[in-house]
Amino acid sequence: MDYLHDLHGAMWAPLFAVSLSATGRTFLTGSAAARPSHLYITGAIFFLAIETALIAVLIAARKRATRTRTLLDRRFAIEAAISRSSARLSACPAARVDSEIEEGLRAIVESEEIDMALWFVFDAASAAHVYSAHIDMGLPSTFYTGPELPWVTQTLLQDEPVVLGSLDQLPSEAQTERGYLASKSIKAAAFIPCGSGMGLQGVLTLVRLSDEVSWPNVLVERLSVLGNIFAGALMRKRAQQAEVESEQRFRYLFEEAPIGIAIENVDGKILFANPALCSILGYETTEIVGMNCCQFSDADSEGNDWDQFQELRAGLSDTYRTEKRYRRKDGSRIWGRVNVTMLRSSDGREPVVVATVEDISAAKKATAELNELNTELRQLTTRLIQSQEVERQRIARELHDDISQRLALLMMDIDAWQGEIPFQRASDHSTLRRVMAQLDELSTDVHNLSHRLHSTKLQHLGLQAALQELCQQFSSRHSIPIELNAGSVPRDLPEMVSLCFYRIAQEALKNAVKHSSSPRIDVRIVSGEQTLCMHVRDFGTGFDVGAPSSGLGLMTMQERLRMVGGTLRIDSVPESGTEVVAEVPIERSSMAAKVA
């Protein structure tokens, strides 16, 4: 009222001065001219009307000033909440973000004189993870759900606030909201989307239960700023939590990994080492950190590893793998498989090297023992094959020089005995002729068996003659045409190579006759630049090369070729035949001198 009284006096003083001046002039004039008295009454009414109008204007201005002051007070309170929340949330740890958000909501409840302020985390058109502050517990803090507020949710997804000073402001398509909010006794509500520039992240919600209230646009804008501060704080919280979780996972993997892990600088100095690496090298963590990786490397394997490390430093490669020996603290040696990777930073920080070391000493030892066993087995196989050939020669010689001769003498004795039997004993002559035929067949079989065990032609006439005899025998015995093309066979081929080719041809022909049902077989020998190659091909049923085989023939052929440094290849397609290819390296100079 003091303000109104002062303003009233200030505005009326000049008016009274003017009025008195005019009245005086009128009075003097009237006095002089004897004016009637009703003019004074008219002037008084006029001044009273003006004063009433001015009072009404002043009252309206006072109301506007009150509303403006109230709005300024509300805005000031919100600005203070924004400033306070921004200062606290900008640097607070993740554990305090929730409490700071609820403190900011309490400030809004107090400044806006509302019943509840909530901030929902918005996810896939539904709200959850609520933060709230309230003075009335009659309304649950989880009242906001997408299905019950479909129009509000759709509007918020379009990044538009929903401000309801009263429920009458809801549009006709929001009848669901009208009924739901009325059932919760809500008189006024404001839903303000907050996203911090990353899409809809949350909803700041203000609720009034007692009466209706207005939220001017300027206040809604400032409230949106506060909600964005909350959204930004929660995003930082998630980022901090993700970083902590990532660091915890990395530390767990680093500490619990079964293989050794070291993080080094570009000079090879160890910055971090996990327990597995310390156990592998026999050092404590406090001892190994600060040491250089070169201090563990065995002198015999350091050179190659260091060259690869220098290429890594120079940027010529990003990673490399090697196997090397390491020297433990106690002086013993172990084998390690090491993977080294350079991690370069995009922000200009110095790159680091990550090295993983796996102790493969046991595997190396087992491999060495296995190689030794394989070597012994191959030597044993070689001796076995050689002993087999010697035994075959002995048996063949026994068959040829002993059994065959004894059969020949027996046949001679029977023939002589047959001459002494009288002609009248015809049945005895028939029996002796049958025995003689059987002995002759047996002698032939013994002769052939002797040649199969050991070919005298191979020993005395060479591979070409031996193969001709072998092909003739198989052809006549099994009634199958066999074509031999061996014109490029050197005359003085090494004995081991000749025997190898002969046995492989023998095994390949036996398999072809037994399994392929081929109408014919081709055998040819081709002389290459530095090799001699034999091809045995049939045109029969073929087989699946990848299928497991339980036979010993293939392994025997491979082992024979290995003994002379050769290789075996088998090409076969079902229903398209099979080709066995045996290749042996031979010096070209010696072959040129030996080929006819």
C-alpha positions in Angstrom: 0.0 0.0 0.0 3.0 2.3 0.6 4.0 1.6 -3.0 0.4 2.5 -4.2 0.3 5.6 -2.0 3.7 6.9 -3.3 2.7 6.1 -6.9 -0.7 7.8 -6.4 0.9 11.0 -5.0 3.6 11.1 -7.7 1.0 10.9 -10.5 -1.6 13.2 -9.0 0.7 16.1 -8.0 1.1 17.6 -11.5 -2.5 17.0 -12.3 -3.6 18.9 -9.2 -1.3 21.8 -10.1 -2.8 22.0 -13.5 -6.3 21.6 -12.2 -5.9 24.3 -9.6 -4.4 26.6 -12.2 -7.4 26.0 -14.5 -9.8 26.3 -11.6 -8.3 29.5 -10.4 -8.6 31.0 -13.9 -12.2 29.8 -14.1 -13.0 31.1 -10.6 -11.5 34.4 -11.3 -13.2 34.6 -14.6 -16.4 33.4 -13.1 -16.0 35.8 -10.3 -15.4 38.5 -12.7 -18.3 37.5 -14.9 -20.5 36.1 -12.0 -20.4 32.4 -13.4 -23.0 30.0 -11.9 -21.9 27.5 -9.1 -22.7 24.3 -11.0 -19.4 24.6 -12.9 -17.6 23.7 -9.7 -19.6 20.5 -9.3 -18.9 19.4 -12.9 -15.1 19.9 -12.4 -15.1 17.9 -9.2 -16.9 15.0 -10.8 -14.5 15.1 -13.7 -11.5 14.9 -11.4 -13.1 12.1 -9.4 -13.6 10.0 -12.5 -10.0 10.5 -13.7 -8.8 9.6 -10.2 -10.9 6.4 -10.2 -9.6 5.4 -13.7 -6.0 5.9 -12.6 -6.5 3.9 -9.5 -7.8 1.0 -11.6 -4.8 1.2 -13.9 -2.5 1.2 -10.9 -4.2 -1.8 -9.4 -3.8 -3.7 -12.7 -0.2 -2.6 -13.0 0.3 -3.8 -9.4 -1.2 -7.2 -10.3 1.1 -7.5 -13.4 4.0 -6.4 -11.3 3.1 -9.1 -8.7 2.9 -11.8 -11.4 6.1 -10.6 -12.9 7.8 -10.7 -9.5 6.4 -14.2 -8.9 7.6 -15.4 -12.3 11.0 -13.8 -11.6 11.1 -15.5 -8.3 10.2 -18.9 -9.8 12.7 -18.4 -12.6 15.4 -17.4 -10.1 14.7 -20.5 -8.0 15.0 -22.7 -11.1 18.1 -20.9 -12.2 19.6 -21.5 -8.8 18.7 -25.2 -9.0 20.2 -25.4 -12.4 23.4 -23.7 -11.2 23.6 -25.9 -8.1 22.9 -29.1 -10.0 25.2 -28.3 -12.8 28.1 -27.5 -10.4 27.5 -30.7 -8.3 26.8 -33.1 -11.2 29.6 -31.9 -13.4 32.3 -33.4 -11.3 30.6 -35.8 -8.9 31.5 -39.5 -9.0 29.1 -42.1 -10.4 28.0 -43.2 -6.9 26.7 -39.7 -6.1 24.8 -39.0 -9.3 21.5 -40.5 -8.1 21.4 -38.5 -4.8 22.3 -35.3 -6.6 19.5 -35.8 -9.1 17.0 -36.3 -6.3 18.4 -33.2 -4.5 17.7 -31.2 -7.7 14.2 -32.5 -7.8 13.6 -31.5 -4.2 14.7 -28.0 -5.1 12.0 -27.9 -7.9 9.4 -29.2 -5.5 10.2 -26.4 -3.0 10.5 -23.6 -5.6 7.4 -24.6 -7.6 5.3 -25.5 -4.6 4.2 -28.8 -6.2 3.5 -32.2 -4.8 6.0 -34.3 -6.8 8.9 -33.9 -9.2 10.1 -37.0 -11.0 12.8 -37.8 -13.6 12.2 -41.0 -15.6 14.9 -42.7 -17.7 13.2 -43.3 -21.0 13.9 -46.5 -22.9 12.1 -47.9 -26.0 8.9 -45.8 -25.4 8.6 -46.8 -21.8 9.8 -45.1 -18.6 11.7 -46.8 -15.8 14.5 -46.2 -13.3 12.6 -43.3 -11.6 14.2 -40.5 -9.5 11.7 -38.6 -7.4 11.1 -36.0 -4.8 7.7 -35.3 -3.2 5.8 -33.9 -0.3 2.7 -36.1 -0.7 3.0 -39.9 -0.7 -0.5 -40.4 -2.1 0.8 -40.8 -5.6 3.2 -43.7 -6.5 6.4 -42.5 -8.1 6.0 -45.2 -10.8 2.6 -43.8 -12.1 4.0 -42.9 -15.5 3.7 -45.9 -17.9 3.7 -45.8 -21.7 0.5 -47.8 -22.3 -1.6 -45.7 -19.8 -0.3 -42.4 -21.3 -0.1 -43.2 -25.1 -0.7 -39.6 -26.4 1.8 -38.1 -23.9 4.4 -40.7 -24.8 4.0 -40.2 -28.5 4.3 -36.4 -28.1 7.4 -36.8 -25.9 9.0 -39.1 -28.6 8.6 -36.2 -31.0 10.7 -34.1 -28.5 7.7 -31.9 -27.6 6.8 -31.1 -24.0 3.3 -31.7 -22.6 2.3 -28.9 -20.2 -1.1 -29.2 -18.5 -2.1 -26.3 -16.2 -5.4 -28.3 -15.9 -6.7 -31.5 -17.4 -9.1 -29.4 -19.6 -6.1 -28.5 -21.7 -5.8 -32.2 -22.9 -6.9 -32.6 -26.6 -9.8 -34.8 -27.6 -7.4 -37.6 -28.7 -6.0 -37.8 -25.1 -9.1 -39.3 -23.4 -7.0 -42.1 -22.0 -4.7 -39.6 -20.3 -7.7 -37.6 -19.0 -9.2 -40.6 -17.3 -5.9 -41.9 -16.0 -4.6 -38.6 -14.5 -8.0 -37.9 -13.0 -8.0 -41.3 -11.3 -4.7 -40.3 -9.7 -6.3 -37.0 -8.5 -3.8 -35.0 -10.6 -4.9 -31.4 -11.2 -1.9 -30.2 -13.2 1.1 -31.8 -14.7 4.1 -31.1 -16.9 6.0 -33.7 -18.9 9.3 -32.3 -20.3 11.5 -34.4 -22.6 15.2 -34.3 -21.9 17.9 -35.7 -24.2 21.1 -33.7 -24.0 21.3 -33.8 -27.8 21.3 -37.6 -27.9 17.6 -38.2 -28.6 15.0 -38.8 -25.9 16.8 -40.0 -22.7 14.5 -39.1 -20.0 11.3 -37.2 -18.9 11.2 -34.5 -16.2 7.7 -34.7 -14.7 6.0 -32.1 -12.4 2.7 -33.0 -10.6 0.3 -30.9 -8.6 -2.6 -32.6 -6.7 -4.1 -29.7 -4.8 -5.1 -27.2 -7.5 -4.3 -26.1 -11.0 -1.2 -24.1 -11.9 0.4 -22.4 -14.9 3.8 -23.1 -16.3 4.9 -20.3 -18.6 7.1 -21.2 -21.6 10.1 -19.5 -20.1 9.9 -21.8 -17.1 9.4 -24.9 -19.2 12.5 -24.0 -21.2 14.6 -23.6 -18.0 13.2 -26.9 -16.6 14.2 -28.5 -19.9 17.8 -27.3 -19.3 17.7 -28.8 -15.8 16.4 -32.1 -17.2 19.2 -32.1 -19.8 21.7 -31.7 -17.0 20.2 -34.8 -15.3 20.4 -36.7 -18.6 24.0 -35.6 -19.2 24.9 -36.7 -15.7 23.3 -40.1 -16.1 25.1 -40.6 -19.4 28.4 -39.8 -17.8 27.5 -42.2 -15.0 26.8 -44.9 -17.5 30.1 -44.1 -19.2 32.0 -44.2 -15.9 30.4 -47.4 -14.9 31.1 -49.0 -18.3 34.7 -47.8 -18.0 35.0 -49.2 -14.5 33.4 -52.5 -15.5 35.7 -52.6 -18.6 38.7 -51.9 -16.4 37.6 -54.6 -13.9 37.1 -57.1 -16.6 40.5 -56.3 -18.1 42.2 -56.4 -14.7 40.5 -59.8 -14.0 41.6 -61.2 -17.3 45.0 -59.7 -16.8 45.4 -61.1 -13.3 43.7 -64.5 -13.9 44.9 -65.3 -17.4 46.7 -68.7 -17.6 49.3 -67.2 -19.9 51.9 -64.6 -19.2 51.0 -61.0 -20.2 53.4 -58.0 -20.1 52.8 -54.4 -21.0 56.0 -52.7 -22.2 57.0 -49.4 -23.6 58.6 -49.1 -27.0 62.1 -49.7 -25.5 61.0 -53.1 -24.1 60.8 -51.9 -20.5 58.1 -53.8 -18.6 55.4 -51.5 -17.1 53.0 -54.2 -15.9 53.2 -58.0 -15.6 50.6 -60.5 -14.5 51.1 -63.3 -12.0 51.3 -65.9 -14.7 54.3 -64.2 -16.3 56.0 -63.8 -13.0 55.5 -67.5 -12.3 56.8 -68.5 -15.7 60.0 -66.5 -15.3 60.4 -67.1 -11.6 60.3 -63.4 -10.5 58.1 -61.4 -8.1 56.0 -58.7 -9.5 58.0 -56.0 -7.7 61.2 -57.4 -9.3 60.0 -57.9 -12.9 58.4 -54.4 -13.3 61.1 -52.1 -14.6 63.2 -54.8 -16.2 63.8 -55.0 -19.9 62.4 -57.9 -21.9 65.9 -58.6 -23.3 67.0 -59.6 -19.8 64.9 -62.8 -20.0 65.8 -63.8 -23.6 68.3 -66.6 -24.2 71.3 -65.5 -26.2 70.7 -68.1 -28.9 67.2 -66.9 -29.7 67.5 -63.1 -29.1 68.7 -62.0 -32.5 65.6 -62.9 -34.6 63.2 -61.6 -31.9 65.0 -58.3 -31.6 64.9 -57.8 -35.4 61.2 -58.4 -35.4 60.8 -56.0 -32.4 62.6 -53.3 -34.3 60.3 -53.7 -37.3 57.4 -53.3 -34.9 58.8 -50.1 -33.5 59.4 -48.7 -37.0 55.8 -49.3 -37.9 56.6 -51.9 -40.5 54.3 -54.4 -38.7 51.7 -54.3 -36.0 52.3 -57.8 -34.5 54.5 -60.8 -34.8 54.7 -64.3 -33.3 57.7 -66.4 -32.5 59.0 -69.2 -30.4 62.1 -68.6 -28.3 63.9 -69.7 -25.2 63.7 -67.7 -22.0 66.1 -67.6 -19.1 64.4 -67.8 -15.7 65.6 -66.1 -12.5 67.2 -69.4 -11.3 69.2 -69.7 -14.6 67.1 -72.6 -16.0 65.8 -72.3 -19.6 62.3 -72.7 -20.9 60.6 -72.5 -24.3 57.9 -69.8 -24.8 55.5 -69.0 -27.6 55.3 -65.2 -27.6 52.8 -62.9 -29.4 53.8 -59.2 -29.5 51.4 -56.4 -30.6 52.0 -52.7 -30.8 49.0 -50.6 -29.5 49.1 -47.1 -31.0 47.0 -44.3 -29.5 45.0 -41.9 -31.7 45.4 -39.0 -29.2 49.2 -38.7 -29.5 50.1 -40.7 -26.4 53.2 -42.9 -26.5 52.3 -46.4 -27.9 52.7 -49.5 -25.7 53.6 -53.1 -26.5 51.5 -56.0 -25.3 53.3 -59.3 -25.2 51.8 -62.7 -24.2 54.0 -65.6 -23.3 52.9 -69.2 -23.2 55.2 -71.8 -21.6 55.6 -74.5 -24.2 58.5 -76.3 -22.7 56.5 -79.5 -22.1 55.1 -79.3 -25.7 58.6 -78.8 -27.1 59.9 -81.7 -25.1 57.0 -83.9 -26.2 57.6 -82.8 -29.8 61.3 -83.6 -29.6 60.5 -87.0 -28.1 57.9 -87.6 -30.8 60.3 -86.6 -33.6 62.9 -88.9 -32.1 60.4 -91.8 -32.0 59.4 -91.0 -35.6 63.1 -91.0 -36.6 63.6 -94.3 -34.8 60.4 -95.7 -36.3 61.5 -94.7 -39.8 64.9 -96.2 -39.3 63.2 -99.3 -38.0 60.9 -99.4 -41.0 63.8 -98.9 -43.4 65.7 -101.7 -41.8 62.5 -103.8 -41.8 62.0 -103.2 -45.5 65.7 -103.9 -46.2 65.5 -107.1 -44.1 62.3 -108.0 -46.0 64.1 -107.7 -49.3 67.1 -109.7 -48.1 64.7 -112.3 -46.8 62.8 -112.3 -50.1 66.0 -112.8 -51.9 67.0 -115.7 -49.6 63.6 -117.3 -50.0 63.6 -116.8 -53.7 67.0 -118.3 -54.0 65.9 -121.3 -51.8 62.9 -121.8 -54.0 64.9 -121.5 -57.2 68.1 -123.4 -56.2 66.6 -125.9 -53.8 62.9 -126.5 -54.1 62.8 -126.2 -57.9 65.8 -128.5 -58.4 64.4 -131.1 -56.0 61.1 -131.0 -57.9 63.0 -131.4 -61.2 64.9 -134.4 -59.8 61.7 -135.9 -58.4 60.1 -135.5 -61.9 63.1 -137.2 -63.4 62.8 -140.1 -61.0 59.2 -140.5 -61.7 59.8 -140.4 -65.4 62.4 -143.1 -65.0 60.1 -145.2 -62.8 57.4 -144.8 -65.4 59.7 -146.5 -68.0 60.2 -149.5 -65.7 56.5 -150.2 -65.3 55.1 -152.9 -67.7 52.9 -151.7 -70.4 50.1 -153.9 -69.2 49.7 -151.7 -66.0 47.9 -148.9 -67.8 46.3 -147.6 -64.6 49.7 -147.0 -63.1 50.9 -145.1 -66.1 47.8 -142.9 -66.0 48.4 -142.1 -62.3 52.0 -141.3 -62.9 51.1 -139.0 -65.8 48.7 -137.1 -63.6 51.3 -136.8 -60.8 53.8 -135.6 -63.4 51.4 -132.9 -64.5 50.8 -131.7 -61.0 54.5 -131.7 -60.3 55.1 -129.6 -63.4 52.4 -127.1 -62.4 53.9 -127.0 -58.9 57.3 -126.4 -60.3 55.9 -123.5 -62.4 54.2 -122.0 -59.4 57.4 -122.2 -57.4 59.3 -120.6 -60.2 56.8 -117.7 -60.5 56.7 -117.3 -56.7 60.5 -117.0 -56.7 60.3 -114.3 -59.4 57.7 -112.4 -57.4 59.8 -112.5 -54.3 62.9 -111.4 -56.2 63.3 -110.6 -59.8 66.6 -111.7 -61.2 65.9 -109.6 -64.3 65.7 -106.5 -62.1 69.1 -107.4 -60.6 70.8 -108.3 -63.9 68.9 -106.6 -66.7 67.4 -103.5 -65.1 64.0 -101.9 -64.3 62.7 -101.9 -67.9 63.1 -105.6 -68.4 61.7 -106.4 -64.9 58.6 -104.3 -65.6 58.1 -106.0 -68.9 58.1 -109.4 -67.3 55.9 -108.2 -64.4 53.3 -106.7 -66.8 53.3 -109.9 -68.9 52.7 -112.1 -65.9 49.8 -109.9 -64.6 48.3 -109.7 -68.1 48.4 -113.5 -68.7 47.4 -114.4 -65.2 44.4 -112.1 -65.0 43.5 -111.8 -68.7 43.8 -108.0 -68.8 45.7 -105.9 -71.3 48.6 -103.9 -69.8 50.5 -101.3 -71.9 54.0 -100.5 -70.7 55.9 -97.4 -71.9 59.3 -97.4 -70.2 61.6 -96.2 -72.9 63.0 -93.3 -70.8 64.3 -95.6 -67.9 68.0 -95.1 -67.4 70.0 -98.3 -68.0 72.1 -97.8 -64.8 69.4 -96.6 -62.4 70.4 -96.8 -58.7 69.5 -100.2 -57.2 67.3 -98.7 -54.5 65.3 -96.6 -57.0 64.8 -99.6 -59.3 63.7 -101.8 -56.5 61.4 -99.0 -55.2 59.7 -98.5 -58.6 59.4 -102.3 -59.2 57.7 -102.9 -55.8 55.3 -99.9 -56.3 54.4 -101.1 -59.8 53.8 -104.6 -58.3 51.5 -103.2 -55.6 49.7 -100.8 -57.9 49.0 -103.6 -60.5 47.8 -105.9 -57.7 45.4 -103.3 -56.4 44.1 -102.4 -59.9 43.5 -106.0 -60.8 41.8 -106.8 -57.4 39.6 -103.7 -56.9 39.2 -101.6 -60.1 37.5 -104.0 -62.6 39.3 -101.9 -65.2 39.3 -103.1 -68.8 43.0 -102.2 -69.2 46.0 -100.7 -67.3 48.7 -98.3 -68.5 52.2 -98.1 -67.0 54.6 -95.5 -68.1 57.8 -93.9 -66.9 58.5 -90.2 -67.6 61.9 -88.5 -67.2 61.6 -84.9 -66.0 64.2 -82.1 -65.5 65.5 -83.5 -62.2 63.0 -86.4 -61.5 62.0 -89.8 -62.7 58.2 -90.4 -62.5 56.2 -93.6 -62.9 52.4 -93.5 -63.6 50.2 -96.6 -63.1 46.7 -95.9 -64.3 43.5 -97.9 -64.5 40.1 -97.0 -65.9 37.9 -98.8 -63.4 35.6 -97.8 -60.5 38.0 -95.6 -58.6 37.6 -94.7 -54.9 37.4 -91.8 -52.4 41.0 -90.8 -51.7 40.0 -89.0 -48.5 38.3 -92.1 -47.0 40.4 -93.9 -44.3 42.2 -97.0 -45.4 43.2 -100.0 -43.3 45.6 -101.6 -45.8 49.3 -101.6 -45.5 50.1 -101.3 -49.2 49.8 -97.5 -49.4 51.9 -97.0 -46.3 54.5 -99.4 -47.7 54.7 -97.5 -51.0 55.0 -94.2 -49.2 57.8 -95.6 -46.9 59.7 -97.0 -49.9 59.6 -93.7 -51.7 60.6 -91.8 -48.5 63.8 -94.0 -48.3 64.9 -92.7 -51.7 63.6 -89.2 -51.2 60.6 -89.6 -53.4 56.9 -88.7 -53.1 53.7 -90.6 -53.8 50.5 -89.1 -55.2 47.2 -90.9 -55.8 44.5 -89.4 -58.0 41.2 -91.1 -58.1 37.6 -90.2 -58.8 34.7 -92.7 -58.2 33.8 -94.3 -61.6 36.6 -92.6 -63.4 39.6 -94.7 -62.5 42.8 -94.3 -60.4 46.3 -93.1 -61.1 49.3 -93.8 -58.9 52.2 -91.4 -59.4 55.6 -92.1 -57.9 58.3 -89.4 -58.3 61.9 -89.7 -57.3 64.6 -86.9 -57.6 67.6 -87.9 -59.7 70.5 -85.7 -60.8 70.0 -84.7 -64.4 73.7 -85.0 -65.3 73.8 -88.7 -64.2 70.6 -89.4 -66.0 71.8 -87.9 -69.3 74.8 -90.2 -69.1 72.7 -93.3 -68.3 69.8 -93.0 -70.7 70.4 -94.8 -74.0 
